Amino acid sequence: MNLKSCEEKCLRDCSCVAYTNADEVKESGCLTWHADMEDIRTFENVGQDLYVRVDANELARYERKHYGSLGKKGMMTLIVISICLITFLVISFLCWFVIKNRNQAKRMHGEFFFDGEDNSNLTLFDLKDIIEATNNFADANMLGKGGFGSVYKGLLKDGMEIAVKRLSKYSGQGIKEFRNEVTLIAKLQHRNLVRILGCCMDGEEKMLIYEYLPNKSLDSFIFDQAKKLQLDWRKRFYIICGVARGILYLHQDSRLRIIHRDLKASNVLLDLAMNPKIADFGMARIFGGDQTEANTNCVVGTYGYMSPEYAMEGIFSIKSDAYSFGVLLLEIVTNRKNSGYYDDITSTLVGHIWNLWRESRAMEIIDPSLIGDPCLEHEVLKCIHVGLLCVQEYPTDRPTMSEVVFMLDNDSTLPHPKQPAFLFKKTNCDDSNPSISEGVNSVNEMSTTVIEAR
């Protein structure tokens, strides 16, 4: 007989007061007690369960004494319900706390960047997605570096190629410049401006996510002896006109009047079809509708591209960008850097071209592969003429970008350029210092201009 059968047997017998297995090891057999119980069995180092019949009223009194009016089952039920309720409340609180902090972080993130303005086209990327896309910022994916940090090529999970501009911890650019570029470029839509997809900010990591342009920057073509051959005159003129239209859009046609302040060859990117796209708006400034110039105590930009009034007095305007465009135009035409050395080692590219222009020898500095066709020669000379008009010393003498675009697109009589600024430079500079000899790095703090009075 098993234990269950033994229980049923005892319950059918009114005189049975307890039962258990006869063989506790095999859990078989049935042993019952009747009348008064007396323990007559001895066990060594082992116990045995004994099931005792108890009067219902006596059991109820026992439960009330130990468990209160609810009884044992009621108390256990109450305890289970209480535990479940407490667990539910704790989980609910934790979920609320997490969601609240996440929303607050997103709200603060959005307010920090956008000041409540609509930038719905921008995406806030997670750091882990950017790390995965760039293979943890592998050197093989690095596209280039500058004063701000490095740029990496990335591939998102959906197959889209991106360019990640990662701000260096030691860069002179900081939160202000980072926020400036995000909020500024998000509002701009033009075929000759690089398109920003979003940003990522996690702790000390600050990154801007751009569309990927496979041909990289303009300076990698015009200053490279092999790759410059890929740019015939038609492509160069197309790039010049595209950059001019992009700057004109910033100055006049966008809903914000923007001064770029760091226009140079490395900040002009090229897509697969060699369309130029102006990039790097970290140092740009917004002007009011009627504002024409402003003053700053912190001069930013790149040596060789700064206008004289900006480099020496901190005054910048749309004519400052016109000056930078003039330098860039002359570099595109000649394949030479403004900071390089020429026949007179103290002369800049602008000064050297000015000297040749006065002697009607400007075509001598042009790459022979670009000339030969008289029509092209006329167009090249026109571009040099426009470039010299843009780099004149006084802002009032320089053309606006709308006038520049008109002069490039039309054959018209151009005014005679006046003597440019910054014709000479010191010769005691360390040529090994790329920030001075090459003029490729942006100046993010107060600058000292390498000039010499005429």
N, C-alpha and C positions, 0 to 999 in steps of 0.2 A: 504494500500500500504506500502510495506517495503522500507527500505532505498535504496536498489539496484534498485527497480522499480522507485523510485523517481528520482534517478540519471539518469536513462535512459530517463525518461520523460523530465527532464531539458535539457539534451544534444540534444534531438530532436527539442527543441524549441529554435530558434536562439536568441530570446529576453530574455531568462531565464539567469539570471546572478548569481543565487545562489539557494541553496536548503538545506533543513534539514527535520527532522521528525516533524510532527505536534505535536505528543505526545512524548516528550523525555523520559518519564518514561517507557512507553510501547514500545518505539522505533517503532511507527507505524504512519501511515498517511504521507502526503507529503505537505510541505509548500515551495512555490517557490517565488523568487523575480524577478521582471522585471524592466527594466530601472534603474533609480537611486535608490539606496538602502537607506533606512532610518530606524533606529532601533526604533520600536514603541512598543516593548514588554518589560516587566519588569519581572525579576526573582529574587527571594529571596534566597541568599546563594547557588545558584546552577548555573552552566554554561551549555551551550549547544553547541555542535559542529555545525559549519556552513561551508558548502562547497561552495566556491566561484570560479566562472569561471574566468580564467585569460588568456589574450592574450599570445600566444606561444612566440612571439618575446619579449614581456615584461618579461615573465618568464625567458627566456634565458638571457636577460640583467641582471636580478636580480641574477641569479645563477653565471654569470661571475663576477659580482661585489663582491659577497660574497665567491665564491668557486674557482674563477680563470677560465682559459680557458677550463678546463676539465668539468666544470659543477658539479652539486651536485652528480649525479650518478657516474660520473667519479672519483670525489674526494673520494666518499665512497668506490668505487672499489679499488682505489689506497691505501687507508688506510687499507682495509682488506688484500690486498696483502702484504703490508709492515709489518703488524702485523704477518701474517703467516710466512713471510721470517725471521723476527727477531726471532720468536719462534723456527723455524727450526734451525737457527744458534746457538741459546742458547742451545737447546737440543743436537745438534751435538757436541758442545764444551764440554758439561758436560759428554757425553758418551766418547769422546776422552780422557778427563782428568781422568775419572775413569779407563778406560782400560789401559792408560799409567801408572798410579800409581800401578795398580794391576800387570802389567807385570814387572814394575820396582821392586816391592816388591818381586815377585817370582824370578826375576833375582838376586837381592841382596841376597835373601834367599838361592838360589842355589849356588851363588858364595861364600857366607859365609861358607857353609858347604862343598862344593865339589871342590872348586877351579877349576871349569871348567871340571872336570873329569866326565866320564860317570858312573852315578849311576842310570840308568834308572829303575832298579828293586826296588828302594826305593820310597815310597809314602810319600807325605807331607800331614799329616792328619789335618783336621780342629778341633779346640778345642771343638766346640759344639758336634762333632761326638764322641770325646773321653769322654766328660762329659756324654753324653747319654749312651755310651757303659758301663761305669763304675758306672752308677746310681749316678752321681755327686760325684765320689770318696767315695762311701759309705764304712764305716768300715767293713761291711759284705763282701765286695769284696777285702779287703786288703790281699795280699799274704804274706807280710813280709816287713821289713824295715831295713835300714842300715845307714851308714854314709852319703850316697848320698841322702836319702829320703825314699820314700815308693814305693812298687810295688803293683799294683791292677790288678785283673782279669776283663776283659771286654768282651762284646759280641757285635760285629758289626751287622749292619742291615742285612748283607748277611748271618749271622749265624756263622761267623768265631770267634773263641775264641782267645783272645789276652792277653798279659801281658803288662801292662803299667808301665814303670819305670818313676816315677815323681820326678824330681830333687827338693829337698827342697830349699827354699829361703835362709835357714841358713846353707846349706851344704858347706863344704870346696871345693867341686867340683864346677866348674863354666863353663863358656863358652868354655874354652880351652878343658877341659875334655869331655864336652858334644860333641863338634865338633869332638874331637879325636875318640870317640867311634863310632859316626855315620859314619865318613869317613873310619875308619879302618875296622870295621866289615862288612861294605857293600862290601868290596873287597874280603872277605874271604868266601870260600865255602868248608865246611868239615862236615861230619856227626857227629863229636864230638865237633862242635862249634855251639852255639845257633844262630838261624837265626833271623836277624832283618828285620822287615817288613817296617819300616819307622820311622818318627819322627814328632813331633809337637812342634812348638815354637810360642807362642803368648804372647807378653809382657814379664812378668816375668816368665811365665810358659814355662818350658822346659821338654819335655817328649820323651822317646824312646819307640817304639812299637815293641814288640818281639812276636814270636810264643809262644803260651801258652803250658807249660809243666806241666801236671797234678800232677806229683809226687814232684814238688817243688825242693828244694835243697838237696844235699847229707847230709849236717849236720843234717837235720831233721830226718834222718834215723840212722846214725851211732852213734849219741849222744843221742838217745832216747831209754830208756830201753825196751819199748814195740815194737817200729817199727824196731829196729835193728834185731829182730828175723826174719823179712821178707827178710833179706839179708843173704843167705847162702854163703858158701865160693865161689861157682862158680860165683854167681852174683857179689860178691866183686872183684874177680879176673878179671871179665869181665869189671867192672867199672875202675879198676886200669889200665888195658891195654888200654881202650878207652881214658882215660885222657892222658896217655902217648903218644898215637898216635896223639891226638889233639895238644899237646904241640910240638911234633916233626913237625907237619905240620906248625905251626907258625914259628918255628926256621929254617926249612930247605926246606919244600916243597911248601910253598905259594910263590907268586911272590914278596911278601914283607917279609923280616926277622923281626919278631915281638917278642919283649920281653914283656910278660904279666905283670909282676911285682906285681900281687896281686892274685896269685893262692892260693886258700884255699877251704875248704869244702863248704862254703856257696856260692861260685862262680862256683860250679859244679851243674848243674841242671839235672834232670832225667825226661825222657819222659815216656809215658805209658808203654813201654817195658823195662824200666830201663836202657835205653841207656844214657850214660853220655854226657853232652854238656857243654863246658866251656863258661862262661859268664863274663860280666863286663870288658870291654876293655877301660874303662875311663882313666886308668893309664898306658896303654901299650905304648911302644915306638918302633918306626921303626928304624931298622938298615940298613946301606948300605950293598951292596953285600959282601964287604970284611971286614966290620967292625965287631969286636969281642967283644968290650966292650965300655962303655961310663961312664961319670961322671956327677953327678947332685948335685946341692946345696940344692935341696928340696927332701928329702927322703920320698917316699910314699909307702904304703903297709900296712901290718897288723902284729902286734907284734906276734912273735912266728913262722912266716913263712918267715921272712926276712933273707937273707944270711948275715954272719958277715961282709963281705967286703962292702955290700950295706948299712947295718944299721949303720956302724961305719965310712965309708969313702965315701959313696955315689957312689961307683963303682958298676955298674950292667952289666950283660952279660947274655948269654944263660945259664951259670952255676948258675946264681941267680934263674932262674926258676927251674933248676934241684934241687936246695936246697929246694925250696918250695914244689916241687913234692915229695921229699923224706919225708918231714914232713907229707904231706897229705897221702902218702902211709902208713906210720906207724899209722896214726890215723884211717885209714880205716881197717887195720888189727886188731887193738887192741880195737876199739870202744872208744878210750880215746882221750881227748884233750891234745895237747902239753903243754898247760898252766895249766893243772891240778896238783894236789899234789899227791905224791906217797910215798913210804916207807921212803925215805929221803925227807922231806918236801921242801928242797931247790932244788930238782932235777926236771927238765922238763921231759916230756915223752921221748925225745931223750936221755937224760942222763940216765934215768932209764933203757931203753932198752939196752943202751950201757953197763951198768953195768951187766945186766943179760946176754948179749951176751958174754962178756968176761969170764963169769962163765959157759957158755954153758947151761944157764937156760932161754933162750929167750921165749920158749913155755909157760912159767909160766904166762906170761901177756896176753896170748890169751884166748878169750872166750871159755870155754869148749865145747860149742855147735858147734864150728867150726872144732874141731879136732876129731880124732878117726880113720880115714882112714890114713894109713901110707903114701899113695901117696899125700893126701892133706897136711899132716904134712910137707912133703918135700917141697911142693909148698909154704906153709906159711913161712917156714924158708927162702926160696929163696927170697921171697918178703921182709922180714925183712932185709936180707943181702943187697939187692938192695937199700932199704931205707937208711940203714946206709952208703952205698957208696955215696949216693946223699947228705947227710948232713955232709960230712967231712969238716973240717975247711977251707982248702985251695981250691980255685976253680980249680986249675990244677989237684987235686986229684979226683975231682968229674967226673963221666961219663957224656957224652953228652946224649941228649934224644934219639938219634939213637942207642947208645950203650945200653941205658936202655930198649928200645923196644926189641932189640935183646936178652938181658939177660932174659927178661920176657917170650919171645916166645920160647927160646931154653934152653936146659939143657947143660950148659957149666961150666967150672971151673971159679969161680969168685975170683977176688983179695980180699985179706983180708982188711977190712975197717980200716982206721985210726981213731983216736979219733975225735968225732964230736965237733963242736963249740957250745957255749951256753949251756953247761951242767948244769949250775947252774943259779938260779935266786934269787933275793932278796925276803925276807919273810915279809917285812914291808909294802907290798902293801895293798891297801884297796880292800878286796875281793868283796865288793859290787859294785865296779866300773867295769862294763862289758868290758870296753875298755882295762882293764889291766888283770883282772882275767879270762875273757872268751876268749879274743883275737879274737873277731868276727867283730870288726869295723875296717874299713879302715882308715888309717891315710892320710889325704889329705894335710897336711902342713909339715913343718920341724918336724922331730920326735926326741924323746930322747929314746934310747933303754934301757930297764931294763935288765942289765947284771951285772955280777960280775966276775972279773978276776979269772982264775984258780990258 
